[in-house]
């Protein structure tokens, strides 16, 4: 609080603040947006609502955030301080103390209340016969037994993957989330990568820590380039583990650039090209004046008017489909090939079309 001037649990309503403290609820990314993912994980561990999951002093000093020499050097080079939030924090503290003093004065001036209940027996600070005290003692004992059993499960050792990553489908323009449950003590350092290249936490890729054992990667603004193999590497002083999964991207069929209008002389070769995309790979078709053109039909459409039946004089009209383009070819074009040509693409997510005019004189 003193360093940032901002309590992670603070709410204007004291009851809500207490509820957030008891539930351990706070958003580290919103409160401290400029911290690294290692620092954020460190804060979440230290402020955990479960005593058994909080690190010891030795664990804190051995945490990767404090041990990473590169980050320490970077902090020294870029560290700056602002006192605005600290002033706000101190002002809020003064206001609360003033309110508490006012309430105390009012309570002293109020009429005397009924005498308090008899004091506990000498040497005791609690009445063990009080039902509330007995219920609290039962909860404390149960919590201690649970703490011991959990501690046995939290022995130091190399990290392990408890629930592996699963392949997910990402639709263009949306977001995908890869989630992994791990077991690691002391706290590990997390690295995500795509096809062997490390991914930095930022606007495109967001490192998420949902609870002490669950980590996730959110991929935003999905596009075809996000298709690939994603891996997580978990490291602590005792070892490392890793896992991987694929993100499959689905993109509606679309024509990124349609064919251009074309003018040609009789006997020339005319080509119309369109840039296409889509995942799953789209079906592609061409039409002339509403009539379908067969793909790769090199038998042609008969000889040009007045020509002999020589294969060299036959007109060929066919189209080919590549990974990102489709091309319609007209060989030995004649005026009969003039007209309106359409290219269309379609897959399970959508369809698109484009038109071009061909004039042969």
N, C-alpha and C positions, 0 to 999 in steps of 0.2 A: 504493500500500500504506500509506504513512504517514498519508494523510488518512482512509482508511476503516478501517484496521486489518484489512484482509482482502485476501489475495492472490487474484487471479482464477484462478490455476492451482493453488492449494494443495490437496494431498491428504496424509493422514497417511503414506502410503507414498511415500518419495522417488522411487522408480522411476515411480510413477503420476504424480507431479508433473512429472517430467521428460518423460514421454510427453505430458502435456497441454500443456506448453510447446512441445515440438517440433511438435505437431499444431495449436497455436493454439486449443485447445478450452476454452471457458468460456461460461457462461450469464450474460450481462449482466443480463437481467431478474431472474434469481433472486438474483444477487449484490447488485445495486443496484436494488431494486424501486421506489424513489421518484424515479429519474432520468427526465428527459424523453426522448422518442424521439430528439431531436437529440443529446443527450448520449450516449445509448447507441450511436448510430451512430458518433459521434466516438471512443468507446472501442474499438469493434470495429475501426475503421480503424487507430488507433494501435497496437493489439496484434495486428495481422494477422501471420500466419506468413509472408506473402510480402513481402519487402523492397520490391519494386516498387510494392506497393499502399499502403505507409505514406505518410502525408503529410509534407511537409517542414515546417520551422519556420514558414515564411511561410504555408503552407497551413493549419497549425494556428491561427495567429493570425487568419486570414481565415475560419475555419469559422463557419457560421451560429450555432452554439451560443454562441460567444464574441462574436458581433457583434449578436445579437438584443437590442436595447435593452430590450424589454419583459421578456424573461427575466432580464436582468441586474438590472433594478429589482426583479423578483419575488424573485430570490435574496437581494438585500440585505434585503428586508422579512421574509423567512421563514427566513433562514439560521440554523441552530442547530448546535451541535457537542456530541458526546458522546465521552467518552474511554474508554468500556468496551472497544470493539474495539481501540483503540490500545494499551491496557494488555495485552490478550490477545496482540496481535501482538508487543509488546516482550518479554513473558514467554516466548513461543515462541522468539524470537531468542536470549534469554539461555540457554534450555535447550539449543538447538542448539550455541551456542558452548561450553557446558560439556561436552557430549558430544564435540565435536571436540577440546577440550583433553585429555580423558581418553584418547581414541584416540591422540593424539600422544604422550602419556606412555608408554602401553603399547607403542607401536611403537619408542620409544627403548630401552625395557627389553628388547625381544625380541632373540633371538640374531641375530648379524650375518648378512646374506644374502650371496649370491654377488656378486662385484664386477659393477658395471654394465658394459654394453657400451661399447666405445670411443667417445669423444666425437666428434661430427661434426667435419669439417675446420674449421680456424680461420676465423672470419668467418661461419660458417653456424650456423643454429639448428635445421636439420632435415637428415636424411640423405636426399638426393634419390634414392638408390638403394633406399630402403626401399619395397617394393611398396605398403604402406598410404599412404605419402606421395604416391606417384604417382597412386593411385586418387583421393585427396582432391583433388589438383591438377586432375585431369580434371573432377571434379564442380564445382569452383569455377569453372573456365573455362566449362563448359556453363551454369552458373547465371548468370554474367556476361553471356554472349551472350543468354540468355533475358531477363535484366533489361533489356538494351538494346532488344530487339525489343518487349517489353511497354511500355517507356517511350514508344516511338514511338506506340503505340496509346493512350497515356494523355495525349495533349496536352490542354491546357486548352481548353475550349469548352463550348457549351451542351449540356445533357443530351439524350439520345436514347432512344427506346423500342426495345429490341432484340426482345423478345417481348411482344406486346400481351396485355392482359387477355382472358379468355374468360368467356362467360356460364356461370353455374353454377346448379345446382338445390339449394335448401335445404329440407330436410324439417323440419317443426315439431319443436322440442325438440332438434335437433341443431345442428351448426356448419357453416359454409361458409367457404371460403378462396379469396380472389382473389389471384393471383400474377402479378407483372410483372417482367421482366428489363430493366434499364436500363443505360445507359452514361453516366457523368457524372464529370467531373473539373474543378475541385475537387468535393469531396463536396457533394451537393445537400441541400436541405431537402424533406421529403416531407409532403404533405397529402392526406388522403382525405376524400371528401365523398359524400353520398347525396342525390340529387335537388337538388343545389346547396347543401346545408347541410353545413358542415364537421363531421367526426366526430372526437371527442376520444379519444385512447388511454385505455382504461379497462377495466372488467370486461366491458362489452358488446362493445366494438370493441378489438381488440388489433393494434397495429402490430408487424409481425414483419420482422426483417432476417436472412435466412438465410445469405447470403454477400455479398461486397462489391458484387455486381451484382443481387441478387435481393431484392425487397421484396414484402411480402404484407400483406393485411388479413384478419383472422379475425373473423367475425361469429358470436357465441355465442348459445345459447338461442334458436334460430330461432323466429320467429312470423310471422304473416301481414303484420304491419306492416313487416317487413324487405324486402318486395317493392319493387323500385325500381332506379334507375340509379345505379351507383357509379362514381366517378371518382377518378383519382390525378393529382396535380399535382406535378411535379418541378422544382425551381428551384435554380439556382446563380448566381454573379455574372455568368455569360455568357449566361444565357437561361433558358428554361423549356420543358417539354413536358408533355403530358397524354394520358390515354387513359381509356376508360370501358368498362363492361360491365354487364350486368343480372344480378341475382339473382332467380331465379324460386322462389317458395315453394310447397311442396306441403303441404297440411294435410288430414288425414283428415276426412271428413264427420262433422259432429257437430251435435247440437241443444243450443244453449247454454241455452235456456229453453223448456220445453214448454208446451202450451196448458193453460189452467185449466179445472177442472170448472165447468160452467155449468148454471143453472136458468133457464127462460124460460116465458113464457105463450104459449098458442096464438096463432098469427098474427104473432108478433114475429120480428125478424131476429136470428139467432144468429151470432156470429163467434168462431172459434177461431184464435189466432195463436201461432206458434212462431218463435223466433229461431234461425237456422241459420247455419252457416259451413262452408267447405271449399274447397280449391283442389287440383285442378280443381273447378269449380262442380259441386255434387252434383245427382244426380237426386232429385226430391222426389215423394212420393206420399201420399195419404190413403186410409184405409179406414174403413168403418162395420161393426162386428160382423164383420170379416174380409172384407168385400166392397169391391172397389176403387171409388173415386169418380173420375169423369172430370174432368180439369182444364178449367176454364172452360166447362163444359157448361151453358149458360144455357137450354137447352130444358127443363130441369127434369125432374121425375119424375112428371108427371101432376097432375091437379087434386086438391085436398084432398077428403077423403071428403065426399060430399053436395054438392059445389060444381058449378056449371055449367062447361061447357067454355069458360071465359073466360080468356084469357092472364093477366089480372090476378089470377086465383085460383090459378094454377099455382105449385107450390112449386119454387124454384130452389135447387139444391145444387151449388156449384162451389168451386174453390180457385184462388188466384193465387200466383205465385212472384216475390218480389223478390230483390234482391241479398243481403239479410241476414235476410229474414223470409218466411214463407209463411202465408197466411190462408185458412181455410175459411169460407165464408158459406152460411148456410141462411136463405132468405127465406120468409116466411109459414110458419113452422115449425108442425108438427102433432105430436101424441103419437107418430106413427109415426117421427119423427126422433129420438126418445129412443134412447140406446144408447151403446156404447163406441166412441170414435173414436181412430184411431191415425194419427200422422204419422211418416214414415220418410224418411231421407236416405241416400244412398249414392254414393261415388265409388271410384276405383281403389285408394284407400288405406284405406278402411274404411266402416262404416255405423253408424247410430244410429237410435233410435226413441223415441217418447214417446206417452203415452196420456192421454185426458181423457174424462170422463163428461158427457153432455148429457141433461138431463131436461126434457121439455116437458109442461106440464099445462094 
